[in-house]
Amino acid sequence: MTATPVFDPAKDAAAIAATKLVQPGMKLGLGTGSTAVVFVHRLAERVKAEGFALRCASTSKATAELAQSLGLSIETLDEIGWLDLTIDGADEVDPALNLIKGGGAAHLREKIVATASDRMVVIADDSKVVDQLGRFPLPVEVIPFGWEATRLLIERGLAGLGYGGRPVERREKGGAPVLTDEGNYVLDLKLEAISDAPALAMMLSSVAGVVEHGLFLNICSMAIIGQKDGTVVELGGEDKA
Ligand SMILES: O=C[C@H](O)[C@H](O)[C@H](O)COP(=O)(O)O
C-alpha cells in the first residue's frame, strides 16, 4: 500500500475542507497544481473510504494521471457534459474572488472546465490572497505560429492601457519553450498591479494568436484559504449570478 505523502499543512487544510463539498454522484472538475494535487489525494482517500461514485473531468494531463493512479475514474468534459463543481488552486485571489491562474500553464483547460461548472471553488494557502491582482506575472497562452508578432501586439495593447514591460516567453530550464497541454506557448506579463482587470482581459482577448489569459473574473464563487496552523478561512460562499 502506498503511503499518503506529507503535505504542506495550509494546502492540506484547504484540500480537506474542499472534499466536504463533494457529494456522492457529483460531476466534478479537478484542477491543476500543487494544491490541486493535495485535493486529489484527499478526495481519493474519501472516495475509497466511503465507496461512492463520482464522475470527474480533469483540467490537465498531469491531474488526470494522478487521479487515475489513485483510483478515481476520469472522463472527458465532453463525455460528462456539465459539471456540478470544480475545485482548483490559484496563483492570486483578490477580495472579489477574481483570480490569476496559469502558473502551471494549465489555465486554458482550467477556464473551460471552471466555466462549464455550476460552481468553482478555489483552494489555496494564505500567501495567494492579495488586495489587488498583478504581483504574480499574468500568464497568457498563445499559438506558436507568429508568436513574436502576438507578443508585440500584446506589448502595444499593454502600453495603451498604461502598463510597461515586455511579455516574457516561459521557458524550460534547458531553454525550450514551455508547451501547454494544447501544444501552445505561454507569455508571462509582469504588471505588478492590475488596476482595471476587465479592460486588460478585453484587450488580451482581442489579440489574434492569444488563446486564453489567466485572469478569471467572476468565475470563482468561494475560496477556501488554508492557514499554517491547519485551520481554514472561507471567502465568499454565495454563488455568483
Ligand atoms: O496552471 C496552473 C494552475 O492555474 C494552478 O492552479 C495555479 O498555478 C496554482 O498552483 P499551486 O496550487 O501549485 O500554487
The ligand as an ORCA input file, in Angstrom:
! r2SCAN-3c Opt
* xyz 0 1
  O      -1.713     26.461    -14.281
  C      -1.788     26.164    -13.103
  C      -2.912     26.486    -12.230
  O      -3.590     27.661    -12.564
  C      -2.690     26.340    -10.751
  O      -3.943     26.086    -10.204
  C      -2.088     27.548    -10.089
  O      -0.843     27.841    -10.718
  C      -1.864     27.331     -8.583
  O      -0.965     26.290     -8.403
  P      -0.409     25.908     -6.973
  O      -1.529     25.281     -6.233
  O       0.707     24.952     -7.257
  O       0.089     27.163     -6.331
*
